[in-house]
Amino acid sequence: MTTILHAARLRLTAFSVTGLLVASGLCAAPAAADTAVLESTMDAVLVVRSNDAEDTFLGSAFLWGEVAEVAVTNAHVVGEAEEVRLIDRHGNEEVGEVIAIDAVRDVAVIALADRGTPRRGLVPAEAAATLGQEVYALGAPLGIEFTLTEGLVSSTARQVQITVPMTLLQHDAAVNPGSSGGPLVDAEGRLLGMNSRIADGSRMFVGIAYAIPAGDLDRIVTGLIDETLTPFPKLGLSARSVDRKVAEALDVTAAGLLVDNTAPGSLAAAAGLAAGDIILAVDGGALAQAGDFVFAVERALDSGKAVLTVLRDGAEVELVMDFAPVLAEEADGGLRIRDLSGMTTEPAKVKSYRLGALGIVLGEEGAVTDVTLNSPALSAGLVKGDRILSVNGQTMDTAALAALEITGPALVLVQAPGGQTRHIYLDPWGSADGVRPLGGANVLDPAVVVF
């Protein structure tokens, strides 16, 4: 008993000493970022606004490379814009040309104005981010310019979208709509990635954020500038993961992709894929999970074709998917290199909208039963459960709302389920006030997805 007590005292003493060392800062710990380093890093961050009369806040961007001639942001930040306004933390403004976009991988490159003096941008870190590494997110969350938040890397390779051949850094530095396109850096200001998404299910940060890793970003940006990046093609294929429930219903192994539909004239249709087929492998590589499919297709692009192993009517068959017809047209893969030669006329402007066309699904007595993702109504702030009371000061009942046509920006009075009322400004012809998540669930949603 004496020996046991003595050992316990030794352990307690050791614990106390360790606690004192931790409290006094004598134990080894990750070095905090230098304030001067973060200040210098923030100098490379840009706020992106529309270059038009609306002056809409779009998101964040940052200067790229040792000598910055371009800025980098997300494709969903610039959208279809050909020019954007860029503003740095010192109030300097310039108009940048959107020279290249990869919509699938969600990267855009913006040419900068020549100021006469070189500007230093951010340079990708030589080493990839590691699990638990301290990181800093810079940008303009919710339009709050030049904000810095701190967090840790919680996963180094998370496939977020089943249709995109890319794994992202997952971290918990707070980001929100508007942070998109901003850099994720380490304590030394080295670029680890570009913040691109937050976890779906909420418009706001819930502890999970995603960034395109610096290594992938370097490859994509360089390829866009050099025009050597192979675009990821539209396959014309709707499919779902063969999960356990689907596998039990079909009496097959839970693996691969079940084809729901193929678009006429698409690559998938030309390959002979049909509804009911189960894609098991690409070029001999089995699909351990549904997300493996796009990576296998990407690897096959350089060879111009992929051999698909398909389970059909209980037997395995091989089909060849030929990429040549689509790769000849970069736009089909979401790749856009700026070319204004074909632009001659302005698109026609829609003169009026019904509420349904704005993404609003109405029930009885003006109750909003659903709001379509990425719709003008959602951008304006309308949510499921609201009840529309009036439009432009006019009280609305069910019949009036059903007949209503919006012919200009409207001020809508709504009531939340708790009874609180608020006005929202609904402008179908304007731009969204904030940048929304891209939509679709995260981490390999088993529902039907379109490739």
N, C-alpha and C positions, 0 to 999 in steps of 0.2 A: 504494500500500500504506500509506503514511504517513497519507493522508487517511482511509482505512478504519479504521486503528488509532485515530486521533484521534476519529472518530465513535463508535467502540465505547467508548472511555474516557468520552466525554461521556454516553453512555447508561448506563454502569455508575455514573458519579457521580450521575446523576439518580435511578437506582434506589436507590442507597445513601442519598441524602437522603430519598427517599420512605419507605424502610424506617425511617430514624431518626424521621421525623415520625409514622409509624404507631406505632412503639414508644413514643414519648413522648406519644402521645395528641393530637397537634396536628392530625391530619387530621380532616376531618368524619366523624362517625359517628352512628348513631342514639342519641338520648339514652336513658340508662338510666332505668327507672321509679323514681320517688321512693318511698322506703320508706313514708313517711307516707301517700302516695296508696294504696299497696297495702294498708296496714293499714286505712284507711278503707273501701276496697272490700271487704275481708274481713268487715267488720262487717255487710255486706248479705247475706252467704252464710248459708244455713241447712242443717242436716242434717235429713233426713226419715226418720221412723220410724213404724211402724204404731201406731195408737192402740188397742191391745188387750193382752191378757195376754202375748202372745209378744214384744212390743216389738222387732219385726224392723226392722233397718236396711234402708231402701228406696233411698236415694240422696241427691241434693243438690237445692237450690232456691235462690232469691234473691229479695230484696225488689224490687218493681217500681215505678219512677216516682219523681219528685221527692218526693211525699208518698205513702208506700207504704201502700196499703190492702189490697193483695193480694201474694201471692208467686207465682212462676212456676216450673214444672218440666216434665219430660217426662210425657206421658200414661202411658208404660210404667213410670214410677217409682211412681205412685200406683195404677195398675191399676184395680180396681173399688172401691177404698176411698172412702168418703164423708167420712171424717175422718182426719187424720194428725197426728202430733206434730211440731212444728217446734222446733228448738233452735239458738240462735245461738252464736257463739264465746265469749260471756260466760256461758254456761250458762243463759240465759233460755229458758224453755219455754212453749209454748202449743199449744193444739189448733186446727188450721185446718180449715175446711170446704172440701172440693173442690167448687167451684161450677160448673165447666165443663171439658169435655174435648173435644179434637179428636183422636181416636185415629189418624186417617189422617195428619195433619201432626205428630202426636206432641207436643202441647202441652196442659198442664193449668194451670188457674188456681185458686189456693187463697185463700179469704178469711181475713184475719188478725183476731185479736182486737184490740179497742180498748184500748190501754194508757194512753190519756189524753194522751200526748205524741206528736207526729208523728214518724214514722220516715222517714229518707231511703233510698230504694232506688237501683237503678242505672237510668241513662237511656241509651237507644240513642244511639250516636255519630251525628253529623250526616252524616259521610262513611262510605261503605262501606269495609270492609277491603281492603287492597291486597296484591298478591303480594309476598312477602318481608317483610311487616310483622311486627314483633315483637309477640307476643301472650302473654297469661298466662291459664292455666286454673285456676279456683278451685273447690274442692269437697271431696268425701270419697272419693277413690279407695280401693277395697277397704275402705271403712269408716274409713279414716284421716282423721279430721275436720280440716277447715280447712287443707287442703293447697294450695300454690301451685306450679305448674310453668310453665316458660317455653318458648316455641318460636316458629316462624315460620309465616306463612300460606304453604302450598304450592300451593293452588289456590283461586280465589275463587268458583267456580261448578261444583261437582261434583254431578251427579245420581247419587245413591247407590241409590235404589230406583226401579225402572222404573214402579211403580204409584203413586208419590207425586209430585204436581206441585210439586216444590221442588228447588232446587239449594242445596247446603250449602257452607260454608267448610271446606276441608281444611287441617289444620295438624299440626304435630308436637310441640306441647306435650303431655307425657305425661298421658294419661287412662286410667282403668281402670274396671271395673265399680264403680259407686258414684259416679263422676264425673258420670253422667247428670243433667241438670237444673241443673248448675252453670254459672256465667257464664264467658264468654271475653271478656277486656277488653284494651284497649291500655295503653300506658305511663302514660296520664293517668287510668286507671280508667273510661274510657268503654266502654259495653257494645257489643261487636262481634257477639256471638252467644251461643247456649246450647249447651253440649256435649251431644251426643245419642247418638253412636255411636262405636265403634272399628271398624277394618277387620275384617271377618269372616275366619274361618279360624283364629282364635285367640281365646280368651277375654280375653287380656291385650294390652296395648299393643304394637304392632309398628312404631310410627313414623308411623302414619296415624290421625288422629282427625277427626271431623266435627262441625260446629256449625251449628245453624239460624241464619242471618244475622239481625242485629238488625232490619233493615228488614222482613223477613218476619215475625219474631216480634212486632214492634209491630203489624203489620196483623192478625195472628191473635189476639193477646191482646185488642186493642181490640175486634175483632169478636166474640170470645167474651163479653166483659163487656157489650157493647151488644146482644148477640144479633142481630148483623147479618151475621155470617160465613156465607157460603154453604157448606154441607157438601159434601164431595166424595162423590158417590154410588157405591154398589156397582153395577158394570155387569153382573155375572154373566157375565163373559167370561174364558175361559182362552186364552192366545195365546202365541206364541213369535216371537222376532225372525226375520225372513227374512234369515239370514246367507248367506254364500257357498255353504256346503254345501247348505242348504235350497234356495237359488235354483237351483243346478245340477241338483238332483234334480227340481225342478218346471219347469225351463227358463223361469225368469222373472228379472227384475232383482232384485238383492239390496237390497230396500227394503221397509219396511212391517212389518205384523204378520200372521202366519198364525194363523187361528182354530183352536184345538184343540177347544173345547167352549163351548156356551152353556147356562146354567142355565135350566130351564123356568120361565116366568113372570118372567124377568129383563128388564132394559132391553135387553140385547143380543138376547135372543130376540124381544122385541116389535118390535125394529127390523128383524128378518128375517135377522140374521147367522146363519151356519151353519158347521159345521166344514168346513175347506178354503178358506173365503174368505180373501182377503188384503186387509187394510185399507191403502189407499195414501195417503189424504188425509182430513182433517177440515175441513169448510167451505172446501174448495178449497186448503188448505195441505198440501203434500206432507209425508209423514213421512220426513225425511232420516235419522233413526235412530229406533229403537223407542221411546226415551224421550220423543220429541216428542208421543206420543199423549195422555198424561195432561194435558200443558200445553194442548193444543188442546181437549180436553174441558173443562178448567177455564175456558178463555176463552169457551166456548159456553154455560156454565151460566146466565149472566144472560139470555140470549135464550130459554132453556127448551128448546132442541133443537140438535142437530148433524147436519149432512149428511155422511155417510160415503161416500167413494168406494172401492168394493170391486172387486177383480179376482175374477171368478167364471167358471170354465170358459172362460178366455181373453178374456173381455169385461168392460169396466168397467160397473158399475151403481152407482146412487146409492140409499142407504138413509137413512132419517131416524130418529135416536135421540131420543126424547122423554123429557126428564128430569122433567117435572112430577109423575108418580106417586111417584117416590122422593124428590124434594126436599121434598114435603109432609111427609115423615117424617124428621126430622133424625137420628134414631138410625141409619137405614140408611146415612148418610154418615159414621158414626163420631163425630158431634157429640153431646155429652151435656150438657145443662143440668140441674142437679140438681133432681130432683122426687121426693120420697119418698111422694107420696100413694098410689101403687099398692102400696106394700110392706106386706104383712100378715103373712106367715109366714116363718120361717127356712127356707132350703133344706135338703133332706135330706142327711145326712152319709153318705158311703160307708163301710161297715163293714169292708171288707177289700179287698186288692189282690193280684193275681198280679204277678210280676215284669215280665211283658210289658206290663202296664198302666202300669207306672212308667217305661217307656221303655227297658227292658233287653232286648237281643236276645242270647240265650245260645247258645253252641256246646257242644262236648263238654267234659266235666270242669270245668264252671263258667266257661268262658272267655267273656268279654264280647266279642261280635263287633261290636256297635254300640250306641250310646246315642242315643236320640231327642233332637233339639234341644228346649230349653225344658222338658224333662221333670223330674220330681222326682229321678230318678237323676242326671241331669247337674248339677242344682242341688246335690245332695249331694256331688258330686266324683267320681263314678264315670266312668271313661273307657274307650274302646275299647282292648282289650288287657289289661285287668285280669282277674284270675281270682278268683271268689268262693270263699273257703275256709270261712267259717262265718257263721252268722246268730244273733245273741244268744248266742254261745258254743257253739252246736251245729254240729258239723262237717257240711258239706253235700256230697253227691255230685250227679251229674246228675239222678237220679230225685228226690231230695229237693228240689232246686231247682225242678224242673218242677211238683211238687205243693205247693210252699210258698205259703201265703197270709199276707200281712202284715196283721195286725189291730191293730197299734200301732207307734209309732216303733221302729225296729230298728237295732241296732249290727252293722254288717257288716264282717267282716275280709276284705280283698282283698289280692291279691299282684300287683304290677306286673310287666311283662315282664322287668325286670332282676332280679327276685327279692325286691325290697323289699316289705314288708307294711305295711299301715296300716288303721286303722279309719275308717269313714265312718258318719255318723249319718243314716239314711234315714227321713224323716218325711213321708209323703204328705199328711198333714193340716196340716202346718206351712207356713210361707212360705219361699221361697228365701232363703239367707243373703246373697246378693249380687244385683245387678241384671245380667241377662244382656244381651248385644247383641240387637237385635230379631230377628235371624235372617235368612236369605236372603243371597245373595252381593251384593257391592258392585259398583257401576258397571256397570249394565245387563247382568246375567247373561243370556245368550241362552237359558237353559232356559225351560220353560213357567212363566208367572207368572199369577196370578189378579188381575183388575181388579175 
